[in-house]
Amino acid sequence: MRKPEFDIILNLILDLFPEVSDINFTVDKPMQAEVNGVLTAVPVTPPIERMTSFQTESMAMIIVNGSRRLTEDLIRNGSCDASYSLGDRARFRVNIFSQRKNYSIVMRKLQTVIPSIERLNLPEIFYEIIKEKTGLVLVTGATGSGKTTTLASMLDAINNSKSIHIVTLEDPVEFVHPQKVSTFNQRELGDDFSSFATGLRAALRQAPKVILVGEMRDRETVEIALSAAETGHLVMSTLHTVDAGQTINRIVGMFDLEEQKQVRMRLSDTLRYIVSQRLVPKIPSGRQLILEVMGANLRTRESIVQGESEGKTFYEIIEASSPFGWRNFDMSLLQAYEAGVISEETTHTYSTRKAIVSRGIDNSKKSRGENTTKVSGLRLEKEVQ
């Protein structure tokens, strides 16, 4: 297979599945497109019911395109991250990996248009987040939950309003920010810097006001990010964690036991916001973004330093601070349920504290005049004379 043939396949997939999020090439499976979280076989002529090892390896070599760095990563580590452009039509973030002596490829379609905060329908508190001058802002969630998109929308809002220098360290560069009010320098791992720690250390000498780190993968990167946040920079980054509590524990857990108390102190001083994201099934189709947003106040700082305890969990702290725009996942789920965006089953399935969510669903049903139980037709027996 040659590059023109590979591009024809990608164009066909985009024509057939305009809403595709990921494209999957795996040996012994057909070509697959993921739409709304579901993999669907791609109909091609002539039909390919099972891809061969030769076909996936040919595609992998087209994407690698002779890059020494990518080839070494693939051979040495068993996987590599790359980017691929389909002319002006689409860009992809690609992971090539070996499995059972074959190569598999997953291509994430990148949005070419940077969405605004309004377009993503993010809550008003995001306009407060972008006003921060220093500190650490983290967006967390599983792979594919939209972390990069959320960060891009916040950077775009800054780009529209502040004349400052912004440096991004990405793997790969996903959203290309135009030069508007702000000055953007976007650097890509492998081409422009060798590791996030190295790129972040260099960024401190490049006089930025905002630094975006694509992902905080290791202790060294976290340590430099904390130093940058302490020295007058706003550092924005992502972590693969599910909520605020796990995010704190993940960061602290990267350090040795004797260092963890000091790290907790530094984190309590520098952390400004943690935004955690999940995508849940939407009515009638598609996916709905569900958010947890936790800011910084005396209670959160105390819980970061001392750890969570009874009555002082991040869940309860966020709930108490809801008048300031904070929200936990259960609050976001109930809001989406009341708006008719997600089903009752989805609300239950993705909830953190199911008893609290069940009461919230019952209250919502009562306000709409609906039954809160399936039991009906009960009556009292007549008193025996």
SELUM-745330 format. One record per residue (C-alpha): residue number from 1; residue in three letters; x, y, z. Coordinates in Angstrom, 2 decimals. Example, Ala and Ser with C-alpha at 12.3 -4.5 7.8 and 13.67 -1.06 7.14 Angstrom:
# SELUM-745330
PT num residuo       x       y       z
PT   1     ALA   12.30   -4.50    7.80
PT   2     SER   13.67   -1.06    7.14
# end
This chain:
# SELUM-745330
PT num residuo       x       y       z
PT   1     MET    0.00    0.00    0.00
PT   2     ARG    1.19    3.50   -0.88
PT   3     LYS    0.31    6.88    0.62
PT   4     PRO   -2.25    7.87   -2.11
PT   5     GLU   -4.16    4.63   -1.49
PT   6     PHE   -4.05    5.17    2.29
PT   7     ASP   -5.38    8.71    1.84
PT   8     ILE   -8.23    7.39   -0.32
PT   9     ILE   -9.24    5.03    2.51
PT  10     LEU   -9.18    7.85    5.07
PT  11     ASN  -11.23   10.12    2.78
PT  12     LEU  -13.77    7.32    2.32
PT  13     ILE  -14.12    6.87    6.08
PT  14     LEU  -14.63   10.61    6.57
PT  15     ASP  -17.28   10.62    3.80
PT  16     LEU  -19.16    7.67    5.30
PT  17     PHE  -18.81    8.72    8.95
PT  18     PRO  -18.68   12.55    9.25
PT  19     GLU  -18.92   12.29   13.07
PT  20     VAL  -16.08    9.77   13.42
PT  21     SER  -13.87   10.25   16.47
PT  22     ASP  -11.40    7.37   16.03
PT  23     ILE  -10.30    5.04   13.23
PT  24     ASN   -9.07    1.58   14.19
PT  25     PHE   -6.90   -0.74   12.08
PT  26     THR   -6.37   -4.13   13.72
PT  27     VAL   -5.29   -7.49   12.28
PT  28     ASP   -8.15  -10.03   11.86
PT  29     LYS  -10.78   -7.26   12.11
PT  30     PRO  -12.25   -5.04    9.38
PT  31     MET  -11.36   -1.35    9.22
PT  32     GLN  -13.42    0.30   11.97
PT  33     ALA  -14.74    3.78   12.64
PT  34     GLU  -15.78    4.84   16.14
PT  35     VAL  -18.85    7.07   16.29
PT  36     ASN  -20.39    8.06   19.64
PT  37     GLY  -18.29    5.42   21.39
PT  38     VAL  -19.35    2.51   19.12
PT  39     LEU  -17.04    0.77   16.62
PT  40     THR  -18.57    0.17   13.16
PT  41     ALA  -17.04   -1.78   10.26
PT  42     VAL  -16.12    0.35    7.25
PT  43     PRO  -17.60   -0.96    3.97
PT  44     VAL  -14.93   -0.87    1.26
PT  45     THR  -14.71   -2.25   -2.27
PT  46     PRO  -13.43   -4.90   -2.58
PT  47     PRO  -14.59   -5.94    0.93
PT  48     ILE  -11.98   -6.43    3.66
PT  49     GLU  -13.45   -8.63    6.38
PT  50     ARG  -10.13   -9.24    8.13
PT  51     MET   -7.11   -6.98    7.83
PT  52     THR   -3.77   -8.71    7.35
PT  53     SER   -0.51   -8.10    9.14
PT  54     PHE    0.98   -6.81    5.89
PT  55     GLN   -1.80   -4.23    5.48
PT  56     THR   -1.51   -2.75    8.98
PT  57     GLU    2.29   -2.73    8.81
PT  58     SER    2.16   -0.92    5.44
PT  59     MET   -0.15    1.72    6.95
PT  60     ALA    2.15    2.09    9.95
PT  61     MET    5.19    2.68    7.74
PT  62     ILE    3.27    5.34    5.75
PT  63     ILE    2.50    7.19    8.98
PT  64     VAL    6.04    6.82   10.39
PT  65     ASN    7.35    8.15    7.04
PT  66     GLY   10.96    7.22    7.72
PT  67     SER   11.18    9.16   11.01
PT  68     ARG   14.13    7.86   12.99
PT  69     ARG   12.60    8.90   16.32
PT  70     LEU    9.27    7.18   15.64
PT  71     THR   10.99    4.05   14.33
PT  72     GLU   13.18    3.81   17.43
PT  73     ASP   10.18    4.35   19.73
PT  74     LEU    8.21    1.65   17.94
PT  75     ILE   11.04   -0.90   18.05
PT  76     ARG   12.31   -0.08   21.53
PT  77     ASN    9.05    0.66   23.38
PT  78     GLY    6.52   -1.25   21.29
PT  79     SER    4.51    1.86   20.46
PT  80     CYS    4.89    5.39   19.16
PT  81     ASP    2.82    8.58   18.99
PT  82     ALA    2.63   10.46   15.72
PT  83     SER    0.48   12.91   13.79
PT  84     TYR   -0.88   12.57   10.26
PT  85     SER   -2.41   15.18    7.94
PT  86     LEU   -4.91   14.45    5.19
PT  87     GLY   -4.20   17.56    3.18
PT  88     ASP   -6.34   20.47    4.38
PT  89     ARG   -9.27   18.18    5.20
PT  90     ALA   -8.28   16.55    8.49
PT  91     ARG   -5.50   15.97   11.00
PT  92     PHE   -5.07   12.90   13.19
PT  93     ARG   -3.30   12.02   16.41
PT  94     VAL   -1.97    8.50   15.88
PT  95     ASN   -0.76    5.70   18.13
PT  96     ILE    0.93    2.72   16.49
PT  97     PHE    1.57   -0.29   18.73
PT  98     SER    2.56   -3.92   18.45
PT  99     GLN    0.33   -6.76   19.63
PT 100     ARG    1.02  -10.46   19.14
PT 101     LYS    3.79   -9.60   16.68
PT 102     ASN    1.46   -7.46   14.54
PT 103     TYR    0.97   -3.71   14.33
PT 104     SER   -2.30   -1.99   15.25
PT 105     ILE   -3.15    1.65   14.57
PT 106     VAL   -5.59    3.99   16.29
PT 107     MET   -6.13    7.39   14.67
PT 108     ARG   -7.93   10.11   16.65
PT 109     LYS   -9.49   12.74   14.40
PT 110     LEU   -8.54   16.23   15.55
PT 111     GLN  -10.87   19.16   15.23
PT 112     THR   -9.54   21.84   12.91
PT 113     VAL  -11.80   24.60   14.29
PT 114     ILE  -11.10   25.67   17.86
PT 115     PRO  -14.44   25.59   19.73
PT 116     SER  -15.32   28.49   22.01
PT 117     ILE  -16.41   28.18   25.63
PT 118     GLU  -19.90   29.15   24.51
PT 119     ARG  -20.01   26.55   21.75
PT 120     LEU  -19.00   23.80   24.16
PT 121     ASN  -21.70   25.05   26.54
PT 122     LEU  -19.24   25.15   29.42
PT 123     PRO  -20.43   26.75   32.69
PT 124     GLU  -19.77   30.39   33.55
PT 125     ILE  -17.02   29.49   36.01
PT 126     PHE  -14.69   28.85   33.04
PT 127     TYR  -14.55   32.61   32.49
PT 128     GLU  -13.23   32.88   36.05
PT 129     ILE  -10.65   30.16   35.44
PT 130     ILE   -9.08   32.04   32.50
PT 131     LYS   -8.71   35.15   34.69
PT 132     GLU   -6.10   33.40   36.85
PT 133     LYS   -2.65   34.94   36.58
PT 134     THR   -0.56   32.25   38.30
PT 135     GLY   -0.90   28.74   39.65
PT 136     LEU   -1.92   25.34   38.36
PT 137     VAL   -5.10   24.50   36.40
PT 138     LEU   -5.65   20.80   35.68
PT 139     VAL   -8.17   19.20   33.31
PT 140     THR   -8.54   15.48   34.00
PT 141     GLY  -10.44   12.51   32.64
PT 142     ALA  -10.15    9.30   30.66
PT 143     THR   -8.66    9.17   27.17
PT 144     GLY  -11.12   10.64   24.69
PT 145     SER  -13.12   12.62   27.25
PT 146     GLY  -12.33   15.98   25.59
PT 147     LYS   -9.61   17.33   27.88
PT 148     THR   -7.58   18.85   25.03
PT 149     THR  -10.70   20.44   23.51
PT 150     THR  -11.62   22.08   26.82
PT 151     LEU   -8.10   23.46   27.27
PT 152     ALA   -8.10   24.72   23.67
PT 153     SER  -11.33   26.64   24.26
PT 154     MET   -9.86   28.32   27.36
PT 155     LEU   -6.65   29.24   25.53
PT 156     ASP   -8.72   30.63   22.67
PT 157     ALA  -10.65   32.84   25.10
PT 158     ILE   -7.33   34.12   26.49
PT 159     ASN   -6.09   34.61   22.91
PT 160     ASN   -9.09   36.84   22.20
PT 161     SER   -8.60   39.08   25.22
PT 162     LYS   -5.03   39.22   26.57
PT 163     SER   -1.82   40.44   24.93
PT 164     ILE    0.49   37.86   26.52
PT 165     HIS    2.99   35.18   25.48
PT 166     ILE    1.66   31.60   25.55
PT 167     VAL    3.90   28.55   25.10
PT 168     THR    2.36   25.11   24.54
PT 169     LEU    4.15   21.75   24.83
PT 170     GLU    2.10   19.09   23.06
PT 171     ASP    2.26   15.51   21.79
PT 172     PRO    1.32   16.17   19.04
PT 173     VAL    0.05   19.72   18.38
PT 174     GLU   -3.70   19.23   18.02
PT 175     PHE   -5.33   22.66   17.71
PT 176     VAL   -3.31   25.22   15.78
PT 177     HIS   -4.00   28.58   17.46
PT 178     PRO   -3.94   31.62   15.17
PT 179     GLN   -1.98   34.69   16.23
PT 180     LYS   -4.71   36.98   17.59
PT 181     VAL   -4.26   39.23   20.63
PT 182     SER   -1.86   36.81   22.32
PT 183     THR    1.44   35.53   20.92
PT 184     PHE    1.45   31.74   20.56
PT 185     ASN    4.45   29.44   20.31
PT 186     GLN    3.36   25.81   19.95
PT 187     ARG    6.05   23.15   20.36
PT 188     GLU    5.68   19.46   19.50
PT 189     LEU    7.30   16.58   21.36
PT 190     GLY   10.00   14.90   19.29
PT 191     ASP   10.33   17.70   16.74
PT 192     ASP   10.85   20.70   19.05
PT 193     PHE   11.75   19.16   22.43
PT 194     SER   12.77   15.71   23.71
PT 195     SER   10.57   15.37   26.82
PT 196     PHE    7.91   17.38   28.65
PT 197     ALA   10.33   18.01   31.51
PT 198     THR   12.98   19.35   29.11
PT 199     GLY   10.45   21.49   27.22
PT 200     LEU    8.97   22.86   30.44
PT 201     ARG   12.40   23.71   31.84
PT 202     ALA   13.20   25.60   28.63
PT 203     ALA    9.81   27.36   28.68
PT 204     LEU   10.74   29.05   31.96
PT 205     ARG   13.41   30.96   30.00
PT 206     GLN   11.04   31.93   27.19
PT 207     ALA    9.13   34.57   29.22
PT 208     PRO    5.61   33.15   28.86
PT 209     LYS    2.70   34.15   31.06
PT 210     VAL    0.78   30.91   30.29
PT 211     ILE    2.33   27.47   29.75
PT 212     LEU    0.29   24.54   28.46
PT 213     VAL    1.78   21.11   29.19
PT 214     GLY    0.01   18.44   27.15
PT 215     GLU    0.25   15.86   29.94
PT 216     MET    1.99   15.58   33.30
PT 217     ARG    3.40   12.09   32.85
PT 218     ASP    6.13   11.83   35.45
PT 219     ARG    7.52   13.22   38.68
PT 220     GLU   10.08   15.49   37.00
PT 221     THR    7.42   17.20   34.88
PT 222     VAL    5.18   17.70   37.94
PT 223     GLU    8.06   19.15   39.95
PT 224     ILE    8.97   21.69   37.26
PT 225     ALA    5.28   22.54   36.73
PT 226     LEU    4.94   23.30   40.44
PT 227     SER    8.05   25.48   40.30
PT 228     ALA    6.66   27.35   37.28
PT 229     ALA    3.32   27.89   39.04
PT 230     GLU    5.17   29.19   42.11
PT 231     THR    7.24   31.68   40.09
PT 232     GLY    4.44   33.65   38.46
PT 233     HIS    3.26   31.47   35.58
PT 234     LEU   -0.19   30.03   34.89
PT 235     VAL    0.42   26.35   34.10
PT 236     MET   -2.38   24.36   32.44
PT 237     SER   -2.14   20.62   31.98
PT 238     THR   -3.97   17.28   31.90
PT 239     LEU   -3.95   14.05   33.90
PT 240     HIS   -5.64   10.70   33.33
PT 241     THR   -7.59   10.70   36.59
PT 242     VAL  -11.34   10.50   37.20
PT 243     ASP  -11.96   13.16   39.85
PT 244     ALA  -10.37   15.78   42.09
PT 245     GLY   -9.47   13.40   44.92
PT 246     GLN   -7.74   10.93   42.62
PT 247     THR   -5.90   13.79   40.91
PT 248     ILE   -4.37   14.95   44.21
PT 249     ASN   -3.44   11.39   45.16
PT 250     ARG   -1.91   10.71   41.75
PT 251     ILE    0.34   13.77   41.92
PT 252     VAL    1.41   13.13   45.51
PT 253     GLY    1.98    9.44   44.73
PT 254     MET    4.63   10.32   42.15
PT 255     PHE    6.95   11.37   44.99
PT 256     ASP    8.73    9.41   47.73
PT 257     LEU    7.08    9.15   51.14
PT 258     GLU    9.50   11.60   52.78
PT 259     GLU    8.72   14.19   50.09
PT 260     GLN    4.95   13.89   50.06
PT 261     LYS    4.22   16.30   52.93
PT 262     GLN    6.20   19.05   51.19
PT 263     VAL    4.49   18.30   47.86
PT 264     ARG    1.08   18.58   49.52
PT 265     MET    2.05   21.99   50.90
PT 266     ARG    3.26   23.20   47.50
PT 267     LEU    0.17   21.83   45.77
PT 268     SER   -2.17   23.53   48.25
PT 269     ASP   -0.49   26.86   47.51
PT 270     THR   -0.38   26.57   43.70
PT 271     LEU   -3.54   24.67   42.73
PT 272     ARG   -6.25   26.94   41.37
PT 273     TYR   -8.78   24.60   39.69
PT 274     ILE   -9.31   20.94   38.88
PT 275     VAL  -11.79   20.25   36.10
PT 276     SER  -12.68   16.56   35.65
PT 277     GLN  -14.63   15.33   32.62
PT 278     ARG  -16.72   12.34   31.56
PT 279     LEU  -18.72   11.66   28.42
PT 280     VAL  -22.02    9.83   28.97
PT 281     PRO  -24.73    8.60   26.53
PT 282     LYS  -27.08   11.36   25.43
PT 283     ILE  -30.75   11.25   24.44
PT 284     PRO  -31.52   10.25   21.67
PT 285     SER  -27.91    9.72   20.51
PT 286     GLY  -24.46   11.18   20.91
PT 287     ARG  -22.55   11.92   24.10
PT 288     GLN  -23.01   14.52   26.82
PT 289     LEU  -20.14   16.20   28.68
PT 290     ILE  -20.44   15.86   32.47
PT 291     LEU  -18.12   18.01   34.60
PT 292     GLU  -16.70   18.21   38.08
PT 293     VAL  -15.19   21.61   38.93
PT 294     MET  -13.26   22.28   42.13
PT 295     GLY  -11.52   25.55   42.91
PT 296     ALA   -9.24   26.61   45.75
PT 297     ASN  -10.35   27.82   49.16
PT 298     LEU   -9.34   27.27   52.79
PT 299     ARG  -11.18   23.93   52.99
PT 300     THR   -9.65   22.49   49.83
PT 301     ARG   -6.18   23.62   50.88
PT 302     GLU   -6.63   21.97   54.27
PT 303     SER   -7.82   18.71   52.68
PT 304     ILE   -4.91   18.72   50.23
PT 305     VAL   -2.40   19.11   53.09
PT 306     GLN   -4.08   16.79   55.62
PT 307     GLY   -5.82   14.39   53.22
PT 308     GLU   -9.54   13.75   53.01
PT 309     SER  -11.39   12.78   56.19
PT 310     GLU  -14.98   12.31   57.32
PT 311     GLY  -16.92   15.49   56.64
PT 312     LYS  -13.95   16.96   54.76
PT 313     THR  -14.04   15.07   51.49
PT 314     PHE  -13.63   16.93   48.22
PT 315     TYR  -17.15   15.73   47.28
PT 316     GLU  -18.65   17.54   50.29
PT 317     ILE  -16.42   20.60   49.89
PT 318     ILE  -17.50   21.00   46.25
PT 319     GLU  -21.16   20.54   47.21
PT 320     ALA  -20.91   23.27   49.87
PT 321     SER  -19.28   25.65   47.36
PT 322     SER  -21.90   25.19   44.63
PT 323     PRO  -23.04   28.85   44.96
PT 324     PHE  -19.60   29.80   43.57
PT 325     GLY  -20.06   27.65   40.46
PT 326     TRP  -18.33   24.50   41.73
PT 327     ARG  -20.00   21.20   40.96
PT 328     ASN  -19.40   17.49   41.45
PT 329     PHE  -20.35   14.80   38.96
PT 330     ASP  -23.61   13.96   40.72
PT 331     MET  -24.76   17.58   40.56
PT 332     SER  -23.89   17.73   36.85
PT 333     LEU  -25.69   14.45   36.16
PT 334     LEU  -28.86   15.61   37.93
PT 335     GLN  -28.77   18.91   36.04
PT 336     ALA  -28.50   17.05   32.72
PT 337     TYR  -31.30   14.67   33.76
PT 338     GLU  -33.61   17.52   34.72
PT 339     ALA  -32.92   19.12   31.33
PT 340     GLY  -33.95   15.87   29.61
PT 341     VAL  -30.51   15.42   28.06
PT 342     ILE  -29.68   12.05   29.65
PT 343     SER  -31.84    9.15   30.83
PT 344     GLU  -32.60    8.06   34.39
PT 345     GLU  -30.59    4.87   33.82
PT 346     THR  -27.53    6.84   32.66
PT 347     THR  -27.85    9.17   35.65
PT 348     HIS  -27.79    6.19   38.02
PT 349     THR  -25.02    4.33   36.20
PT 350     TYR  -22.51    7.18   36.19
PT 351     SER  -23.31    8.58   39.65
PT 352     THR  -20.80    8.63   42.51
PT 353     ARG  -23.19    8.49   45.47
PT 354     LYS  -26.23    6.65   44.20
PT 355     ALA  -28.46    7.32   47.23
PT 356     ILE  -28.05   11.08   46.82
PT 357     VAL  -28.70   10.87   43.08
PT 358     SER  -31.78    8.67   43.60
PT 359     ARG  -33.26   11.31   45.92
PT 360     GLY  -32.47   13.98   43.37
PT 361     ILE  -34.22   12.00   40.62
PT 362     ASP  -37.29   11.49   42.85
PT 363     ASN  -37.43   15.22   43.63
PT 364     SER  -37.19   16.02   39.94
PT 365     LYS  -40.02   13.61   39.17
PT 366     LYS  -42.19   15.09   41.94
PT 367     SER  -41.70   18.60   40.55
PT 368     ARG  -42.92   17.33   37.18
PT 369     GLY  -45.86   15.46   38.71
PT 370     GLU  -44.49   12.01   37.82
PT 371     ASN  -44.64    8.84   39.91
PT 372     THR  -41.53    8.12   41.93
PT 373     THR  -42.35    4.41   42.30
PT 374     LYS  -43.71    1.67   40.07
PT 375     VAL  -45.98    0.41   42.86
PT 376     SER  -49.58    1.55   42.31
PT 377     GLY  -53.18    0.57   43.08
PT 378     LEU  -52.66    0.13   46.82
PT 379     ARG  -55.66    0.67   49.11
PT 380     LEU  -56.57    0.21   52.76
PT 381     GLU  -58.84   -2.73   53.69
PT 382     LYS  -62.15   -1.88   55.29
PT 383     GLU  -62.17   -2.08   59.05
PT 384     VAL  -63.75   -5.33   60.24
PT 385     GLN  -66.97   -4.64   62.16
# end
